[in-house]
Amino acid sequence: MPQNQAFAGLRAPAAALLAVLALLAAAVLAITGISAQASAKPAPLSAVEHDPVILIPGMTAQASAMEPMKRNFVSAGWRPDRVHTWTDSFNMKGDLTKAGVEIGQKVDSVLAQSGARKVVLVTWSASTLAARSYLKHVSGAQDKVSMYFSMAGPHHGTTTASMCQNLYTSCRQFAIGSPWLAALNSGTEVPGSPAVRYTTLRSTCDWNVNPSVSAELAGAGNRQTPTCIDHLAFPSDAGVFNQIKTIITEHETTPTSTPTSSTTPTTTTSTPPVSPCTSVNGQWAAAGPFAVTSASNGRGTTVFRPVNLGTLGCFKHPVLLWNNGAVSKLDRYAPLLNHLASHGFLVAAAEGNAGTGGPMLQGLDHLTTENGRAGSDFQGKVDLDKVGATGHSFGGGAAVDAGADPRVDTIAPIYPLAFSNAGRVRGPAVFYAGQNDPTVQPATVRRTYAQATQVPAIYAEQRGADHYGIAALHGPITAWFRFHLMGDEQARGLYFGPNCAYCSSSFWSVFERNAKAQAVPGS
């Protein structure tokens, strides 16, 4: 992306173009000149041997544009010879795939010079895409990078690309709907994760990346800047630097073994058992790897399930219990239930409209029987130790009720109208509310959430949603259950940890965690 306010001049007539380009260099000099006044003292040579950091600016900028951030790193204890500012041969104006190859050459040079095993990449604007291209396409890249930071990256395109796409190849590549971006985002948006830790930073005051959520990556730790800053401010903003520094130091001090929770085993699964089910690399909202089918047992339960049970690494499949809203039939919810089945779950859906957990638990009883019945498709394929419950509205209240059953490990009710006290729930719970829901108002859901003090509980109010905003919740619900019932660590950081991605996501109008949820470790 353009790195200065003069980019706005690209809207002007062609006669002003030379003046605009002349201002590009001036803006960069202004940045570095201002920051030079606050240069930090060099760190002593005995400083901690952090992974070397490579700071890469965006389109049109010189490497010197990253000097303010370099000085911040050195002031914070990084050795000066382990913090590098650099850009490619074309200042990110050319083909970003080729820029990615040059990033690889720089990484190899830094590793050879420092003797380190891995580097940290801190990228800004257009270089965020070149670095992702490097990680996706260059052989061995994922073994050489410990952490990737994206500041204001147009990962899903930006409307402002129209202002420069006749000037620069890279601008055409990050236009919304470009084939280059589609190829980069295909498969997984975070190649090499979790070995490579991905973090994105965005600001709603950044007009260069429009819409601002384009700066997020599926499967990454997505964060907003502490203050609302414009595009130009990222390399010199103290809040942005402190976010990056904190994440790096936390990563460096995190033990290799999974931390345990101080809460009792009967009320939390903050350290869930690991499932061998195939990872979806953070693609929670996309269809999972399983083809799905469904059938009624003729006794009030329809099971949505993978066609081929026991495959793709899922030797056994966790169970999800479902209940409908008061006036809705099961077919209204088929898109969500098929989606969950495609991610490896067995969804036992009650076919009626009860507001209690009884019919849901009958579905669990059915799968328990089938798991032990010789000749059943389900024989030995049901993971009865990993059970969750969810439902909509009246059915969300039923999920709260079912959560009191000792066989149910976690719940995720959607806009729930609950008649049972959530103080009886036995495992972690997330309560989804709709900001503009006239049927079950947010205050109603919040009261239910407030009862669940005995378990890690979260209140997640979906921005702008009415009573039927379920389609947009497919990803969050899938991530919740993949973490708690499959031990999928890529989903942990969405809900938990001091820098949880959902804590600052604009998808939610309110995202609140009780004390026990705040104590659950992050990724």
Disulfide bonds with the S-S distance in Angstrom:
Cys164-Cys171 1.49
Cys205-Cys228 1.87
Cys277-Cys314 1.88
Cys500-Cys503 1.78
